[in-house]
C-alpha cells in the first residue's frame, strides 16, 4: 500500500519519456508531487498512461541529483562545487581558448530529444550564433535520423503522416521493427483495441513480440526475418504488389512522379527481388511474404507503424524509403486509417529534429546552404552563419581522437552509455580539453567532463514537447527548479558568458521566435496551446488549429518520389568466431539507458538486463536458464544472465540496455546507416559462452 497525501492543486503537463506524449495532471501538495494522474482530455492519451509515466516524478526528487555546478582542471581531479557564475565563466573561457588555438570548428554541442523544443532551439542557436559553426547534433542521430532522410526524400518532410486516432480506422496494420507494447504502451493499447475489433495485423520483426500472439491479439502474419535483411523483405513485398498488379495505379498517376514509378516498378519486378529468391537470405518463407503483401495491398486501409528495428541498421534510410514506397504503391497515404508512422522512442525526437539540431539543417528542415533561410536567421540574430554543414556525433568523436575537435557541450545525453562502440566514445571524450555535461545525474559521460552543470527535470520547467504524431504539447513548471535554474536559462547563461547578450525572460518568448522563423510553427503560441490543449504542426494561416493528417491533397514535396531500394548486406557478418546475431530492444517498465526509470519505483520490475537465447543455441553451449554467460563481439564483451526462450529464433540473441552494468554498447560496433550515420545497434555478430559471472 502506498500512502499518499492529499493534493492541494494540480497542473497539466506532459510525460518526459516516450513519443506518445501522454498528458498528466501533476497533483501537488506544497512543492511536492503527490501523484501523476493521466489527463482525460489529453489528445494523445485520452486518460491513459503506462507505468513509466505514472512514476516518473520519482527521479525528480532522487537523492542522486546533483544540484550545484562543479568544475575540475582535469578529469583525474576531484570535482569542486562552485557557483553558477564561476562554472559558466570556467566553461566559456575554456571553449574560447580552444577556438583561439584550434579554430572555430573545434567545439560543438550534442543535445537530447528529452529537451523541450525551446531548449533545443536555443542550443542550436548557441552553436550557430555563438560558437560560429554548425557542429550541433542530437541523440535523434542514433535513433530516427534515417526517418528524417527517408521520409524527407520520398514525401518531402520528416514526420509521421497520421494522428494516433487514425489507427481506429485501419483495416490492416503493419508493425515493422517496433514493439509498441513495451516501447509505446498507450498507443499499443489503442492498436490492440482496433485489432480486437477485427483489423488484421502483420508483424515484421526477428523476435516474437507480444503482438504476434497475446491473449486477445494474434498477428495474421509474423515475418520473423533475419536481423539486417529489412530491405530485402520490404522490396520483396513491393515485388509481389507490382508483379501481381495489386498497386493503386490511379493514386500513383495522380499523386506521384510517374517516370520514377516506372523505374522503380522495373527494379522491383526483377526476379531477384521475388520472395522465393530472398527466402534463404531473410529466413522468411516466400509464401508468408506473398500473403502479407496481398493482405496489405488488398485488405482496405493499410497503416504502417515502425520503430528503431527499421532505422538502426546500415540500411536504415533505405528501409524507410522502402516503407514509403509501399504506402505510395498502394495509395495508403493521405486519409484516416492509413499512412507511414515512425514510433519515436523519446518524447521529443520529432521536436528535436524540427528545431534544427542536426548539423546540416536550420529550424524547419532548411539546409544550411539555403541562402534565404540563412539570411533570415542572420538578420534576426545579427551574426553570419556558416553555410557548410557541421559535424555529426560520430564525426565529432573521430575528430576528437584525431586531435582537431577539443570541446563539447553535452546537454541531457549520456553518450558514453548510449552511443555504440563505447571504447571509441571514451577515447574521443578523453582527448578533449573541455567536456561540459549538463544533466540531472553524474552520468557515465561525466567521468570525462571538466564542467558539470546540474539540469532541471521536466517538472521544473516550461516549454513544449512534440510527440510522434507532430502534436505540440505544453510542458508546465509544477515546482521551482531544485538546481536553481531551468535548462533554457542555463543555456542562455552559457551563451551570455561567451558574449551573446541574450535576454529571454520566459520560454514563451523563445516559442514566439520559433513561430516567427519556422513556417510549420507559424501559428503556434502558448495562448493557442493553453486554449486548444495541443496542436499538430503544420500550424499556420492555412491550418490555424493544426494538421492531424498530412499529404491529404499532395505531398509536401509536390509529387511523391519512388526510389530504388537495393539490398546491400551489412558488413557485420556472422562466422565461426561470432556465430550468433545480437539485436536489442526495450522493456515496458524501463526507458532507454535507465538514468531516470532506474531512479523511480519502476526498478523493481526490471532489476537487470538479461540475454534472451533460443533453447537450441543454449543447449549447444551448455547454458541453462539463469546461468551467467559471456557475450562478446569484435568490439568488446560483457556478462549477463541467460533467459531461454523461443521468442528469439535459433541464431539470434536479444538483450535490453537499461542498466549500465550490462554495457550493451561495449558490444555494439561502429557500423552505421549509409545516409545518416545512425548506428547499426540492431545487428551485431556475437559469441555466447557459459561464464562464472561478472
Ligand atoms: Fe505515455 Fe509513453 Fe509516458 Fe508511458 S512513457 S506514460 S506511453 S508518454
Boltz pocket constraint, residues with backbone or C-beta under 6 A from the ligand:
constraints:
  - pocket:
      binder: B
      contacts: [[A, 15], [A, 16], [A, 17], [A, 18], [A, 19], [A, 20], [A, 21], [A, 22], [A, 45], [A, 48], [A, 49], [A, 50], [A, 51], [A, 52], [A, 53], [A, 54], [A, 183], [A, 184], [A, 185], [A, 186], [A, 187]]
      max_distance: 6.0
